[in-house]
Amino acid sequence: MNCPIQSRNPERFVAYAAGTLDPETARALERHLAECAACRSIAADQTAVWKALDAWEAPPLSPNFDQRLYRRIDQEVRFSWWDRLARTFRPMPLRQAVPLTASAGLLLVAGLLLQHPGTIAPVAPRGEIVRANQVERTLDDLDLLRLLGTADSTQSVHPDAR
Amino acid sequence: MGAAVARALDYDAELMLRVKEGDGASFGVLLAKHRASVIHFVYRLVQEQAVAEELAQEVFLRVYRSRSSYEPTAKFKTWLFRIASRLALNWLRDEKHERGQERLDDGSPDLPLRQVSDRRPSVEQELVYAVKRREIRRAVAALPEKQRAAVLLHKYEEMPYAQIARVLECSESAVKSLLYRAYETLRARLAYMETT
């Protein structure tokens, strides 16, 4: 095996200490270590570091870690629903609101007209009704006068004819 | 297609796709599986237990938040630790100027080192372990943040270089360089422990 120091392959020492070298490479390295004092020293130091790090235990976890996490997730889910709902009803700028409201109003009226055409039929103004009645009455009066006039003329001819 | 990719990548990615479809139980499975390793990784990086748990909560919260946009483009663990690394490294950067070296001694509980022997250690042994533990923590804390993250992923998560590169978003050769320099520093500080 080439000297890991000379061949600039220092990760060999790391892998050797970690026990991740394949058996054949590990045996070749061990043969080299027997001959090379510099590599032997690095390999020994790396093994010592590995063992020292092995001894570093992390503290135990809080028993309520999951509980706290799920509470936060619940809050987030609830908040996101509320936020979405609130966003829907959040007041919009006047420039956008006016045309939208006007369009909505027009659509509503159009919808009502289409659905109930009879109920929203155009209603004639009261003044026009009065005027129409007066005209009718006047025409009736004229007819009556015309009849009376005819009757008078018949009566006046008849005695003379006698 | 997503599920097939996930199956090819790992079972965790498949679980995450189930979370995406609204399966809350799968999120619970992922949490139970990765909770400890994420907290321990973040703890060793920031070296404060309360902060580590808070950041780990944020990691899983982000995983949950990202469920709808999740795509299994990498191993789930790679993605998870990328989130954890980013959060922890950002925290370290923000705290760098406020953080004093003395907090490394006082900031976390006194924990015994992993015991090889079954026998209860004597007071003298406890003291030796406490000194060793402090020395290990100091040596790791003295590493530049990215080197520290690389060592922790390599040593405790047993990740190969390629995966560490994906977590830390750098090249594989950059990871080799980070680890080489980190272990060189650690050898200078911790190698004596073998003989003590």
Chai-1 contact restraints between the chains, C-beta under 6 A:
chainA,res_idxA,chainB,res_idxB,connection_type,confidence,min_distance_angstrom,max_distance_angstrom,comment,restraint_id
A,P10,B,Y180,contact,1.0,0.0,6.0,A-B,restraint_1
A,E11,B,K176,contact,1.0,0.0,6.0,A-B,restraint_2
A,V14,B,Y183,contact,1.0,0.0,6.0,A-B,restraint_3
A,D45,B,R187,contact,1.0,0.0,6.0,A-B,restraint_4
A,D45,B,A191,contact,1.0,0.0,6.0,A-B,restraint_5
A,A48,B,A191,contact,1.0,0.0,6.0,A-B,restraint_6
A,A48,B,M193,contact,1.0,0.0,6.0,A-B,restraint_7
A,A48,B,E194,contact,1.0,0.0,6.0,A-B,restraint_8
A,V49,B,L186,contact,1.0,0.0,6.0,A-B,restraint_9
A,V49,B,R187,contact,1.0,0.0,6.0,A-B,restraint_10
A,V49,B,L190,contact,1.0,0.0,6.0,A-B,restraint_11
A,A52,B,I136,contact,1.0,0.0,6.0,A-B,restraint_12
A,A52,B,L190,contact,1.0,0.0,6.0,A-B,restraint_13
A,A52,B,M193,contact,1.0,0.0,6.0,A-B,restraint_14
A,L53,B,K155,contact,1.0,0.0,6.0,A-B,restraint_15
A,A55,B,L113,contact,1.0,0.0,6.0,A-B,restraint_16
A,A55,B,R114,contact,1.0,0.0,6.0,A-B,restraint_17
A,W56,B,I136,contact,1.0,0.0,6.0,A-B,restraint_18
A,E57,B,L111,contact,1.0,0.0,6.0,A-B,restraint_19
A,E57,B,R114,contact,1.0,0.0,6.0,A-B,restraint_20
A,A58,B,H40,contact,1.0,0.0,6.0,A-B,restraint_21
A,A58,B,Y43,contact,1.0,0.0,6.0,A-B,restraint_22
A,P59,B,Q49,contact,1.0,0.0,6.0,A-B,restraint_23
A,P59,B,P109,contact,1.0,0.0,6.0,A-B,restraint_24
A,P59,B,L111,contact,1.0,0.0,6.0,A-B,restraint_25
A,L61,B,I39,contact,1.0,0.0,6.0,A-B,restraint_26
A,S62,B,E53,contact,1.0,0.0,6.0,A-B,restraint_27
A,L69,B,Q57,contact,1.0,0.0,6.0,A-B,restraint_28
A,L69,B,F60,contact,1.0,0.0,6.0,A-B,restraint_29
A,R72,B,L61,contact,1.0,0.0,6.0,A-B,restraint_30
A,I73,B,Y64,contact,1.0,0.0,6.0,A-B,restraint_31
